[in-house]
Amino acid sequence: MVGKTSPVNAWTAYVQLNPKARLRLFCLPYAGGGASIYRTWAKELPGSVEVVPVQLPGREARLREAPLTRIGPLVEAAGSSLSPYFDTPFCFFGHSMGSIVSFELARHLRRKYGLAPTHLFVSGRRAPHIPDPDPPKYNLPDKEFLAEIGRLNGTPDAALQSEELMQLLLPTLRADCEVIDEYRFAEEPPLSCSITVYGGLDDPETRQEELGAWRRHTGGGFCVQMFPGDHFFLQASRQPLLEALSAELASLAAVV
């Protein structure tokens, strides 16, 4: 059972304490995103779940901190800082970059602490062993870099056209893209937890067979569910996505 005095630190935001919860859901953002992406999810997911949006360095309330640029230090810091929350069954949800961070965080917890999530939800990201076919973009000139970011339809045009705002956000966007561009998969045994993969039917970044390739990384149950929308289908198909996630979480919480 989740305790009434759930710890709060810089790595968490928008946590609504839920003493009736049986399961925690850690939510990891996409590149350039912050914990606010998930700020309303606690109201829309089952009452048996406590939602913990994860706030990475370099954004929102942590904007003055330097963002991390490599997956190793990122999951090391996250695992250490979030460790007080691992006193109850937990799951990870991550979209795009957040999928890789969630996956590597799960492997880090297994190596260092002997811990495992109950379930891993990954969204909008090819399986980690499949190399990115595109060249790195984090070191492109500003104009070309922002064009690449805009192509994914996750950043409003008004924000992209605001030079002042973009100069504020560029360091974090570049750092997050560097995390992914420089990510190198290393072989380890499959995770013991089950994996659910969510994808957008019109996502130009990820083909359905690349989503299905996540099966290789679990020794448990596995499924893929597709939704209308492009890479940011979690916005375009928000309601059906949350309904699907709610159903799975309710089932998981009933048996932990």
Residue, then its C-alpha position, 0 to 999 in steps of 0.5 A: m500500500v502506498g504510504k500517506t507520507s510519500p517523499v517529495n524531491a526535485w525529481t518529482a512534481y504534481v504528485q497527489l498523495n493517494p493513501k488508497a493506491r496499491l501501485r505507483l506509476f512513474c511517468l517519464p517525458y519526451a525530449g524537451g518535455g517536463a513533468s507537467i505533461y502528466r499533471t492531470w493524469a492522477k484524476e484520469l487514471p484509477g484510484s488504485v494508482e498513485v501517479v508520479p510525474v518525473q521532473l528531469p533536470g533542466r526544465e520547468a522548476r529545474l530550469r536552472e539546472a544543467p540537463l544531462t546528455r548521456i543515458g548512464p548518468l541520467v538513470e543513475a541519478a534518477g534511480s538514486s533520487l527516486s529510490p524512496y518511492f520504490d517501497t511499493p509495487f511500481c510501473f514506468f510509463g515513458h513516451s519517445m525519449g521517456s521510453i528509453v529512459s524507462f527501459e534503461l532505468a529498469r535495467h539499472l534498478r535490476r543491476k544495482y538494487g535487485l528491483a524490478p517494475t511490475h510493468l513497463f509501458v513504452s510509447g512512441r519509440r522503436a525497440p532499443h536494439i534497433p539503431d536510429p537510421d537518421p544522423p544525429k541532430y542535436n548538433l545541427p545549427d539552430k535553424e535546422f535543429l528547430a526544423e527537425i523538432g517542428r517536423l514531429n508536431g509536438t511543439p506549437d508553431a508559436a513557440l517555435q517562432s518565438e526566438e526568446l522562448m526557443q533560446l531558453l528551451l534550446p539547451t534542454l532540447r539539444a541535451d535530450c536529443e543528445v541523450i537519444d542520438e548518443y544512446r548505444f544499446a548493450e545486451e542484457p537478459p530480458l526484463s522480468c516484467s511485462i511490457t505494453v507498447y503504444g504507438g501512433l498509426d501515422d508516426p513517421e518516426t516509428r514503424q509498427e514492426e519496430l514497436g513489436a520488436w520490444r517483445r525481445h526485451t521481456g520474459g513476461g507478457f507483451c502487447v502492442q496497441m496502436f492509436p490514431g495520430d502521429h508521433f505525438f498521438l498521446q495528445a491527439s488520442r489522449q482519451p483512448l490512450l488513457e482508457a487503455l492505460s487505465a484498464e491495464l493499471a486497474s488489472l495490475a493493481a488488483v493483483v499486487 
